[in-house]
Amino acid sequence: MVDNKKFIIGSRGSKLSLAYSNYVKSLLIKSNSQFDVNSIEIKIIKTSGDIFHNKKISDIGGKGVFSKQIEDELLDSKIDLAVHSLKDLPSKMTNGLCVNAVVKRNDPRDAFLSYTSKSFFGLKPQSKVGTSSFRRKAQLNILRDDINIISMRGNIDTRINKLKNKEFDAIVLSLAGLKMLNLEKEAKEVFSEKQMLPAIGQGAIALQCRLDDQKTLDILEMVNDQKSYCCIQAERSLLEAIGGDCDTAVGGLAKLSNNKIILKSELFSNDGSKKFVVESSGSFKEAKELGYKVGKELLKKAGQDFKVQGN
């Protein structure tokens, strides 16, 4: 811990990020008698993704735009713990840091929001649907080729306001984020995993600390959800195997069943016209190995000329 004896959590300043961090704070207090509301502080840290909020993620660096500044403070021991949306973290972990714990995963599916239609398939042709995700764009275009997918950025409130102001006919957001902010009622429809396989790590909150900070590692072990951690290990290994990041058009979801882990994945070409699918299973003890295997199979299917979006 840092010199002032308080345990300091580093977080982005958005409503959703602060909701994640306050949730983690409450779990730490419940699980460890050394903590109370006054002994844990949440420090807001602006990232490149927050500062350049009107630019495409790929235009401001792609990998790590929502995490680098927080990780820098962690490495400098200015904070003890970084709380991230797992899907915002680059596939390759920063030297000296680790994610050895996650809290219980929320619903990873995607949600459809609209004030003009009760469902995605009820939208009028040429409707404008907003999303910042290459993955979602590709998946939505497969479901319907008669709508216009428009790039949009901003936090959940900003995106919903743009929808209310009729800048878009519909938007697609993470259901987990809506639930965390008690905005689930805004969703008109939830896409099935078959319709839209979620992003790698979607719905998972990552707890990142220094590799050599054994005291914090021990603290985090008490709030780690083993089942969620096993699944995200497989998904993250898949992402690392293909050299992807949060800007890559890839979906992946791992689930546990009878001590086995099942990993589904799909990778899209840069123009979204081609989809490559791999599903495999194995022992839950070999989650990382399964992820690497599936990732390599995806690349093999995509062929030598395939270039991962964002690289």
TIVODREN-148018 format. One record per residue (C-alpha): residue in three letters; x, y negated, z negated; chain. Coordinates in steps of 0.1 Angstrom, whole numbers, plus 5000, padded with zeros to 4 digits. Layout:
<recs>
rec residuo:ala | px:X | py:Y | pz:Z | cadena:A $
...
</recs>
This chain:
<recs>
rec residuo:met | px:5000 | py:5000 | pz:5000 | cadena:A $
rec residuo:val | px:5010 | py:4964 | pz:5004 | cadena:A $
rec residuo:asp | px:5025 | py:4942 | pz:4977 | cadena:A $
rec residuo:asn | px:4993 | py:4926 | pz:4964 | cadena:A $
rec residuo:lys | px:4981 | py:4961 | pz:4954 | cadena:A $
rec residuo:lys | px:4949 | py:4958 | pz:4974 | cadena:A $
rec residuo:phe | px:4942 | py:4984 | pz:5000 | cadena:A $
rec residuo:ile | px:4939 | py:4965 | pz:5033 | cadena:A $
rec residuo:ile | px:4919 | py:4977 | pz:5063 | cadena:A $
rec residuo:gly | px:4926 | py:4961 | pz:5097 | cadena:A $
rec residuo:ser | px:4896 | py:4956 | pz:5119 | cadena:A $
rec residuo:arg | px:4884 | py:4938 | pz:5150 | cadena:A $
rec residuo:gly | px:4860 | py:4910 | pz:5141 | cadena:A $
rec residuo:ser | px:4829 | py:4921 | pz:5161 | cadena:A $
rec residuo:lys | px:4798 | py:4931 | pz:5142 | cadena:A $
rec residuo:leu | px:4802 | py:4967 | pz:5153 | cadena:A $
rec residuo:ser | px:4839 | py:4969 | pz:5143 | cadena:A $
rec residuo:leu | px:4831 | py:4953 | pz:5109 | cadena:A $
rec residuo:ala | px:4802 | py:4977 | pz:5104 | cadena:A $
rec residuo:tyr | px:4826 | py:5006 | pz:5111 | cadena:A $
rec residuo:ser | px:4852 | py:4992 | pz:5086 | cadena:A $
rec residuo:asn | px:4826 | py:4985 | pz:5059 | cadena:A $
rec residuo:tyr | px:4813 | py:5021 | pz:5063 | cadena:A $
rec residuo:val | px:4848 | py:5034 | pz:5059 | cadena:A $
rec residuo:lys | px:4853 | py:5012 | pz:5029 | cadena:A $
rec residuo:ser | px:4822 | py:5026 | pz:5013 | cadena:A $
rec residuo:leu | px:4834 | py:5062 | pz:5019 | cadena:A $
rec residuo:leu | px:4868 | py:5054 | pz:5004 | cadena:A $
rec residuo:ile | px:4851 | py:5040 | pz:4972 | cadena:A $
rec residuo:lys | px:4829 | py:5071 | pz:4969 | cadena:A $
rec residuo:ser | px:4857 | py:5096 | pz:4974 | cadena:A $
rec residuo:asn | px:4884 | py:5080 | pz:4953 | cadena:A $
rec residuo:ser | px:4881 | py:5067 | pz:4917 | cadena:A $
rec residuo:gln | px:4910 | py:5043 | pz:4922 | cadena:A $
rec residuo:phe | px:4889 | py:5021 | pz:4945 | cadena:A $
rec residuo:asp | px:4861 | py:4997 | pz:4939 | cadena:A $
rec residuo:val | px:4845 | py:4969 | pz:4960 | cadena:A $
rec residuo:asn | px:4873 | py:4945 | pz:4949 | cadena:A $
rec residuo:ser | px:4903 | py:4967 | pz:4955 | cadena:A $
rec residuo:ile | px:4897 | py:4971 | pz:4993 | cadena:A $
rec residuo:glu | px:4900 | py:4942 | pz:5016 | cadena:A $
rec residuo:ile | px:4890 | py:4940 | pz:5053 | cadena:A $
rec residuo:lys | px:4913 | py:4919 | pz:5074 | cadena:A $
rec residuo:ile | px:4900 | py:4907 | pz:5108 | cadena:A $
rec residuo:ile | px:4926 | py:4909 | pz:5136 | cadena:A $
rec residuo:lys | px:4920 | py:4895 | pz:5171 | cadena:A $
rec residuo:thr | px:4930 | py:4918 | pz:5199 | cadena:A $
rec residuo:ser | px:4937 | py:4910 | pz:5236 | cadena:A $
rec residuo:gly | px:4903 | py:4925 | pz:5244 | cadena:A $
rec residuo:asp | px:4886 | py:4900 | pz:5220 | cadena:A $
rec residuo:ile | px:4906 | py:4870 | pz:5232 | cadena:A $
rec residuo:phe | px:4901 | py:4876 | pz:5269 | cadena:A $
rec residuo:his | px:4865 | py:4888 | pz:5266 | cadena:A $
rec residuo:asn | px:4855 | py:4876 | pz:5301 | cadena:A $
rec residuo:lys | px:4882 | py:4895 | pz:5320 | cadena:A $
rec residuo:lys | px:4881 | py:4931 | pz:5331 | cadena:A $
rec residuo:ile | px:4899 | py:4955 | pz:5308 | cadena:A $
rec residuo:ser | px:4922 | py:4966 | pz:5336 | cadena:A $
rec residuo:asp | px:4932 | py:4930 | pz:5343 | cadena:A $
rec residuo:ile | px:4945 | py:4924 | pz:5308 | cadena:A $
rec residuo:gly | px:4966 | py:4955 | pz:5304 | cadena:A $
rec residuo:gly | px:4941 | py:4985 | pz:5302 | cadena:A $
rec residuo:lys | px:4957 | py:5007 | pz:5276 | cadena:A $
rec residuo:gly | px:4956 | py:4994 | pz:5241 | cadena:A $
rec residuo:val | px:4938 | py:4960 | pz:5247 | cadena:A $
rec residuo:phe | px:4915 | py:4967 | pz:5217 | cadena:A $
rec residuo:ser | px:4942 | py:4981 | pz:5194 | cadena:A $
rec residuo:lys | px:4977 | py:4968 | pz:5200 | cadena:A $
rec residuo:gln | px:4976 | py:4938 | pz:5177 | cadena:A $
rec residuo:ile | px:4960 | py:4959 | pz:5149 | cadena:A $
rec residuo:glu | px:4987 | py:4986 | pz:5153 | cadena:A $
rec residuo:asp | px:5014 | py:4959 | pz:5152 | cadena:A $
rec residuo:glu | px:5001 | py:4948 | pz:5118 | cadena:A $
rec residuo:leu | px:5000 | py:4984 | pz:5106 | cadena:A $
rec residuo:leu | px:5036 | py:4990 | pz:5117 | cadena:A $
rec residuo:asp | px:5047 | py:4958 | pz:5099 | cadena:A $
rec residuo:ser | px:5029 | py:4970 | pz:5067 | cadena:A $
rec residuo:lys | px:5006 | py:4940 | pz:5067 | cadena:A $
rec residuo:ile | px:4977 | py:4964 | pz:5065 | cadena:A $
rec residuo:asp | px:4974 | py:5000 | pz:5051 | cadena:A $
rec residuo:leu | px:4947 | py:5014 | pz:5074 | cadena:A $
rec residuo:ala | px:4934 | py:5005 | pz:5109 | cadena:A $
rec residuo:val | px:4898 | py:5014 | pz:5118 | cadena:A $
rec residuo:his | px:4891 | py:5019 | pz:5155 | cadena:A $
rec residuo:ser | px:4864 | py:5031 | pz:5177 | cadena:A $
rec residuo:leu | px:4883 | py:5062 | pz:5188 | cadena:A $
rec residuo:lys | px:4875 | py:5057 | pz:5225 | cadena:A $
rec residuo:asp | px:4894 | py:5024 | pz:5224 | cadena:A $
rec residuo:leu | px:4927 | py:5040 | pz:5215 | cadena:A $
rec residuo:pro | px:4953 | py:5048 | pz:5242 | cadena:A $
rec residuo:ser | px:4957 | py:5086 | pz:5248 | cadena:A $
rec residuo:lys | px:4994 | py:5085 | pz:5237 | cadena:A $
rec residuo:met | px:4997 | py:5076 | pz:5200 | cadena:A $
rec residuo:thr | px:5020 | py:5047 | pz:5192 | cadena:A $
rec residuo:asn | px:5053 | py:5058 | pz:5176 | cadena:A $
rec residuo:gly | px:5053 | py:5057 | pz:5139 | cadena:A $
rec residuo:leu | px:5015 | py:5059 | pz:5137 | cadena:A $
rec residuo:cys | px:4989 | py:5087 | pz:5135 | cadena:A $
rec residuo:val | px:4952 | py:5095 | pz:5134 | cadena:A $
rec residuo:asn | px:4950 | py:5124 | pz:5110 | cadena:A $
rec residuo:ala | px:4914 | py:5117 | pz:5100 | cadena:A $
rec residuo:val | px:4880 | py:5107 | pz:5114 | cadena:A $
rec residuo:val | px:4847 | py:5102 | pz:5097 | cadena:A $
rec residuo:lys | px:4817 | py:5124 | pz:5106 | cadena:A $
rec residuo:arg | px:4809 | py:5117 | pz:5143 | cadena:A $
rec residuo:asn | px:4778 | py:5098 | pz:5152 | cadena:A $
rec residuo:asp | px:4756 | py:5107 | pz:5182 | cadena:A $
rec residuo:pro | px:4780 | py:5105 | pz:5212 | cadena:A $
rec residuo:arg | px:4753 | py:5101 | pz:5239 | cadena:A $
rec residuo:asp | px:4746 | py:5070 | pz:5261 | cadena:A $
rec residuo:ala | px:4715 | py:5049 | pz:5258 | cadena:A $
rec residuo:phe | px:4694 | py:5030 | pz:5283 | cadena:A $
rec residuo:leu | px:4681 | py:4996 | pz:5275 | cadena:A $
rec residuo:ser | px:4656 | py:4975 | pz:5295 | cadena:A $
rec residuo:tyr | px:4627 | py:4951 | pz:5291 | cadena:A $
rec residuo:thr | px:4613 | py:4959 | pz:5325 | cadena:A $
rec residuo:ser | px:4613 | py:4997 | pz:5326 | cadena:A $
rec residuo:lys | px:4607 | py:5024 | pz:5301 | cadena:A $
rec residuo:ser | px:4632 | py:5047 | pz:5318 | cadena:A $
rec residuo:phe | px:4663 | py:5047 | pz:5341 | cadena:A $
rec residuo:phe | px:4644 | py:5065 | pz:5368 | cadena:A $
rec residuo:gly | px:4615 | py:5041 | pz:5365 | cadena:A $
rec residuo:leu | px:4637 | py:5011 | pz:5375 | cadena:A $
rec residuo:lys | px:4628 | py:4995 | pz:5408 | cadena:A $
rec residuo:pro | px:4653 | py:5000 | pz:5437 | cadena:A $
rec residuo:gln | px:4682 | py:4975 | pz:5438 | cadena:A $
rec residuo:ser | px:4678 | py:4968 | pz:5401 | cadena:A $
rec residuo:lys | px:4709 | py:4954 | pz:5384 | cadena:A $
rec residuo:val | px:4723 | py:4976 | pz:5357 | cadena:A $
rec residuo:gly | px:4752 | py:4963 | pz:5335 | cadena:A $
rec residuo:thr | px:4781 | py:4984 | pz:5322 | cadena:A $
rec residuo:ser | px:4818 | py:4979 | pz:5318 | cadena:A $
rec residuo:ser | px:4826 | py:5016 | pz:5321 | cadena:A $
rec residuo:phe | px:4839 | py:5032 | pz:5353 | cadena:A $
rec residuo:arg | px:4826 | py:5065 | pz:5340 | cadena:A $
rec residuo:arg | px:4791 | py:5052 | pz:5335 | cadena:A $
rec residuo:lys | px:4791 | py:5036 | pz:5369 | cadena:A $
rec residuo:ala | px:4800 | py:5068 | pz:5386 | cadena:A $
rec residuo:gln | px:4775 | py:5089 | pz:5366 | cadena:A $
rec residuo:leu | px:4747 | py:5064 | pz:5371 | cadena:A $
rec residuo:asn | px:4754 | py:5063 | pz:5409 | cadena:A $
rec residuo:ile | px:4751 | py:5101 | pz:5410 | cadena:A $
rec residuo:leu | px:4718 | py:5100 | pz:5393 | cadena:A $
rec residuo:arg | px:4706 | py:5072 | pz:5416 | cadena:A $
rec residuo:asp | px:4722 | py:5056 | pz:5446 | cadena:A $
rec residuo:asp | px:4696 | py:5029 | pz:5451 | cadena:A $
rec residuo:ile | px:4706 | py:5006 | pz:5421 | cadena:A $
rec residuo:asn | px:4733 | py:4980 | pz:5417 | cadena:A $
rec residuo:ile | px:4758 | py:4987 | pz:5389 | cadena:A $
rec residuo:ile | px:4772 | py:4953 | pz:5378 | cadena:A $
rec residuo:ser | px:4803 | py:4950 | pz:5356 | cadena:A $
rec residuo:met | px:4797 | py:4933 | pz:5322 | cadena:A $
rec residuo:arg | px:4818 | py:4928 | pz:5291 | cadena:A $
rec residuo:gly | px:4810 | py:4915 | pz:5256 | cadena:A $
rec residuo:asn | px:4799 | py:4929 | pz:5223 | cadena:A $
rec residuo:ile | px:4765 | py:4946 | pz:5218 | cadena:A $
rec residuo:asp | px:4747 | py:4914 | pz:5208 | cadena:A $
rec residuo:thr | px:4761 | py:4896 | pz:5238 | cadena:A $
rec residuo:arg | px:4751 | py:4923 | pz:5262 | cadena:A $
rec residuo:ile | px:4716 | py:4926 | pz:5248 | cadena:A $
rec residuo:asn | px:4712 | py:4888 | pz:5250 | cadena:A $
rec residuo:lys | px:4722 | py:4890 | pz:5287 | cadena:A $
rec residuo:leu | px:4695 | py:4916 | pz:5292 | cadena:A $
rec residuo:lys | px:4670 | py:4894 | pz:5274 | cadena:A $
rec residuo:asn | px:4680 | py:4864 | pz:5296 | cadena:A $
rec residuo:lys | px:4672 | py:4886 | pz:5326 | cadena:A $
rec residuo:glu | px:4708 | py:4885 | pz:5339 | cadena:A $
rec residuo:phe | px:4703 | py:4923 | pz:5342 | cadena:A $
rec residuo:asp | px:4674 | py:4946 | pz:5346 | cadena:A $
rec residuo:ala | px:4689 | py:4972 | pz:5324 | cadena:A $
rec residuo:ile | px:4722 | py:4980 | pz:5305 | cadena:A $
rec residuo:val | px:4738 | py:5012 | pz:5292 | cadena:A $
rec residuo:leu | px:4754 | py:5013 | pz:5258 | cadena:A $
rec residuo:ser | px:4767 | py:5038 | pz:5233 | cadena:A $
rec residuo:leu | px:4739 | py:5052 | pz:5212 | cadena:A $
rec residuo:ala | px:4763 | py:5054 | pz:5182 | cadena:A $
rec residuo:gly | px:4770 | py:5017 | pz:5183 | cadena:A $
rec residuo:leu | px:4733 | py:5009 | pz:5184 | cadena:A $
rec residuo:lys | px:4727 | py:5032 | pz:5154 | cadena:A $
rec residuo:met | px:4755 | py:5017 | pz:5134 | cadena:A $
rec residuo:leu | px:4740 | py:4982 | pz:5138 | cadena:A $
rec residuo:asn | px:4704 | py:4995 | pz:5132 | cadena:A $
rec residuo:leu | px:4695 | py:4986 | pz:5168 | cadena:A $
rec residuo:glu | px:4685 | py:5021 | pz:5179 | cadena:A $
rec residuo:lys | px:4649 | py:5008 | pz:5186 | cadena:A $
rec residuo:glu | px:4663 | py:4988 | pz:5215 | cadena:A $
rec residuo:ala | px:4670 | py:5020 | pz:5234 | cadena:A $
rec residuo:lys | px:4642 | py:5029 | pz:5258 | cadena:A $
rec residuo:glu | px:4658 | py:5062 | pz:5267 | cadena:A $
rec residuo:val | px:4688 | py:5084 | pz:5257 | cadena:A $
rec residuo:phe | px:4706 | py:5102 | pz:5285 | cadena:A $
rec residuo:ser | px:4712 | py:5139 | pz:5280 | cadena:A $
rec residuo:glu | px:4748 | py:5152 | pz:5280 | cadena:A $
rec residuo:lys | px:4740 | py:5169 | pz:5313 | cadena:A $
rec residuo:gln | px:4730 | py:5136 | pz:5329 | cadena:A $
rec residuo:met | px:4759 | py:5115 | pz:5314 | cadena:A $
rec residuo:leu | px:4787 | py:5133 | pz:5297 | cadena:A $
rec residuo:pro | px:4800 | py:5108 | pz:5271 | cadena:A $
rec residuo:ala | px:4834 | py:5091 | pz:5270 | cadena:A $
rec residuo:ile | px:4863 | py:5109 | pz:5252 | cadena:A $
rec residuo:gly | px:4859 | py:5102 | pz:5215 | cadena:A $
rec residuo:gln | px:4826 | py:5083 | pz:5219 | cadena:A $
rec residuo:gly | px:4808 | py:5081 | pz:5185 | cadena:A $
rec residuo:ala | px:4839 | py:5088 | pz:5165 | cadena:A $
rec residuo:ile | px:4856 | py:5063 | pz:5141 | cadena:A $
rec residuo:ala | px:4894 | py:5068 | pz:5140 | cadena:A $
rec residuo:leu | px:4914 | py:5062 | pz:5108 | cadena:A $
rec residuo:gln | px:4949 | py:5053 | pz:5117 | cadena:A $
rec residuo:cys | px:4979 | py:5048 | pz:5094 | cadena:A $
rec residuo:arg | px:5017 | py:5050 | pz:5093 | cadena:A $
rec residuo:leu | px:5032 | py:5085 | pz:5096 | cadena:A $
rec residuo:asp | px:5054 | py:5079 | pz:5066 | cadena:A $
rec residuo:asp | px:5027 | py:5066 | pz:5044 | cadena:A $
rec residuo:gln | px:5019 | py:5097 | pz:5025 | cadena:A $
rec residuo:lys | px:4998 | py:5079 | pz:4998 | cadena:A $
rec residuo:thr | px:4974 | py:5067 | pz:5025 | cadena:A $
rec residuo:leu | px:4975 | py:5100 | pz:5043 | cadena:A $
rec residuo:asp | px:4963 | py:5117 | pz:5011 | cadena:A $
rec residuo:ile | px:4936 | py:5092 | pz:5006 | cadena:A $
rec residuo:leu | px:4923 | py:5096 | pz:5042 | cadena:A $
rec residuo:glu | px:4923 | py:5134 | pz:5039 | cadena:A $
rec residuo:met | px:4895 | py:5131 | pz:5013 | cadena:A $
rec residuo:val | px:4871 | py:5114 | pz:5038 | cadena:A $
rec residuo:asn | px:4882 | py:5133 | pz:5069 | cadena:A $
rec residuo:asp | px:4854 | py:5153 | pz:5086 | cadena:A $
rec residuo:gln | px:4871 | py:5185 | pz:5097 | cadena:A $
rec residuo:lys | px:4846 | py:5195 | pz:5124 | cadena:A $
rec residuo:ser | px:4846 | py:5161 | pz:5140 | cadena:A $
rec residuo:tyr | px:4884 | py:5160 | pz:5138 | cadena:A $
rec residuo:cys | px:4888 | py:5193 | pz:5155 | cadena:A $
rec residuo:cys | px:4865 | py:5182 | pz:5184 | cadena:A $
rec residuo:ile | px:4883 | py:5149 | pz:5189 | cadena:A $
rec residuo:gln | px:4917 | py:5167 | pz:5190 | cadena:A $
rec residuo:ala | px:4905 | py:5187 | pz:5220 | cadena:A $
rec residuo:glu | px:4891 | py:5156 | pz:5237 | cadena:A $
rec residuo:arg | px:4921 | py:5134 | pz:5231 | cadena:A $
rec residuo:ser | px:4945 | py:5161 | pz:5243 | cadena:A $
rec residuo:leu | px:4924 | py:5163 | pz:5275 | cadena:A $
rec residuo:leu | px:4928 | py:5125 | pz:5280 | cadena:A $
rec residuo:glu | px:4965 | py:5127 | pz:5273 | cadena:A $
rec residuo:ala | px:4969 | py:5155 | pz:5298 | cadena:A $
rec residuo:ile | px:4955 | py:5135 | pz:5327 | cadena:A $
rec residuo:gly | px:4973 | py:5103 | pz:5316 | cadena:A $
rec residuo:gly | px:4940 | py:5085 | pz:5311 | cadena:A $
rec residuo:asp | px:4928 | py:5057 | pz:5288 | cadena:A $
rec residuo:cys | px:4896 | py:5038 | pz:5279 | cadena:A $
rec residuo:asp | px:4895 | py:5026 | pz:5315 | cadena:A $
rec residuo:thr | px:4895 | py:5060 | pz:5331 | cadena:A $
rec residuo:ala | px:4864 | py:5075 | pz:5347 | cadena:A $
rec residuo:val | px:4864 | py:5107 | pz:5327 | cadena:A $
rec residuo:gly | px:4838 | py:5122 | pz:5304 | cadena:A $
rec residuo:gly | px:4845 | py:5148 | pz:5278 | cadena:A $
rec residuo:leu | px:4827 | py:5164 | pz:5249 | cadena:A $
rec residuo:ala | px:4838 | py:5191 | pz:5225 | cadena:A $
rec residuo:lys | px:4815 | py:5211 | pz:5202 | cadena:A $
rec residuo:leu | px:4820 | py:5238 | pz:5176 | cadena:A $
rec residuo:ser | px:4800 | py:5270 | pz:5177 | cadena:A $
rec residuo:asn | px:4808 | py:5302 | pz:5156 | cadena:A $
rec residuo:asn | px:4844 | py:5292 | pz:5150 | cadena:A $
rec residuo:lys | px:4848 | py:5285 | pz:5187 | cadena:A $
rec residuo:ile | px:4853 | py:5252 | pz:5204 | cadena:A $
rec residuo:ile | px:4836 | py:5245 | pz:5237 | cadena:A $
rec residuo:leu | px:4850 | py:5216 | pz:5258 | cadena:A $
rec residuo:lys | px:4831 | py:5201 | pz:5288 | cadena:A $
rec residuo:ser | px:4847 | py:5176 | pz:5310 | cadena:A $
rec residuo:glu | px:4842 | py:5157 | pz:5343 | cadena:A $
rec residuo:leu | px:4866 | py:5134 | pz:5362 | cadena:A $
rec residuo:phe | px:4857 | py:5110 | pz:5389 | cadena:A $
rec residuo:ser | px:4876 | py:5097 | pz:5419 | cadena:A $
rec residuo:asn | px:4884 | py:5060 | pz:5418 | cadena:A $
rec residuo:asp | px:4855 | py:5052 | pz:5442 | cadena:A $
rec residuo:gly | px:4832 | py:5075 | pz:5422 | cadena:A $
rec residuo:ser | px:4823 | py:5096 | pz:5453 | cadena:A $
rec residuo:lys | px:4839 | py:5128 | pz:5440 | cadena:A $
rec residuo:lys | px:4833 | py:5146 | pz:5407 | cadena:A $
rec residuo:phe | px:4855 | py:5173 | pz:5393 | cadena:A $
rec residuo:val | px:4841 | py:5195 | pz:5365 | cadena:A $
rec residuo:val | px:4859 | py:5219 | pz:5341 | cadena:A $
rec residuo:glu | px:4844 | py:5237 | pz:5311 | cadena:A $
rec residuo:ser | px:4864 | py:5260 | pz:5288 | cadena:A $
rec residuo:ser | px:4863 | py:5274 | pz:5253 | cadena:A $
rec residuo:gly | px:4887 | py:5289 | pz:5227 | cadena:A $
rec residuo:ser | px:4895 | py:5292 | pz:5190 | cadena:A $
rec residuo:phe | px:4889 | py:5261 | pz:5170 | cadena:A $
rec residuo:lys | px:4924 | py:5265 | pz:5157 | cadena:A $
rec residuo:glu | px:4937 | py:5258 | pz:5192 | cadena:A $
rec residuo:ala | px:4917 | py:5226 | pz:5199 | cadena:A $
rec residuo:lys | px:4947 | py:5206 | pz:5212 | cadena:A $
rec residuo:glu | px:4959 | py:5235 | pz:5234 | cadena:A $
rec residuo:leu | px:4924 | py:5238 | pz:5249 | cadena:A $
rec residuo:gly | px:4923 | py:5201 | pz:5256 | cadena:A $
rec residuo:tyr | px:4956 | py:5201 | pz:5275 | cadena:A $
rec residuo:lys | px:4945 | py:5232 | pz:5294 | cadena:A $
rec residuo:val | px:4912 | py:5216 | pz:5305 | cadena:A $
rec residuo:gly | px:4930 | py:5183 | pz:5314 | cadena:A $
rec residuo:lys | px:4955 | py:5201 | pz:5336 | cadena:A $
rec residuo:glu | px:4927 | py:5221 | pz:5353 | cadena:A $
rec residuo:leu | px:4909 | py:5188 | pz:5360 | cadena:A $
rec residuo:leu | px:4940 | py:5173 | pz:5377 | cadena:A $
rec residuo:lys | px:4945 | py:5205 | pz:5397 | cadena:A $
rec residuo:lys | px:4910 | py:5203 | pz:5410 | cadena:A $
rec residuo:ala | px:4914 | py:5167 | pz:5418 | cadena:A $
rec residuo:gly | px:4945 | py:5174 | pz:5439 | cadena:A $
rec residuo:gln | px:4979 | py:5158 | pz:5443 | cadena:A $
rec residuo:asp | px:4966 | py:5126 | pz:5459 | cadena:A $
rec residuo:phe | px:4944 | py:5118 | pz:5430 | cadena:A $
rec residuo:lys | px:4953 | py:5087 | pz:5410 | cadena:A $
rec residuo:val | px:4938 | py:5081 | pz:5375 | cadena:A $
rec residuo:gln | px:4920 | py:5048 | pz:5373 | cadena:A $
rec residuo:gly | px:4939 | py:5022 | pz:5353 | cadena:A $
rec residuo:asn | px:4974 | py:5038 | pz:5360 | cadena:A $
</recs>
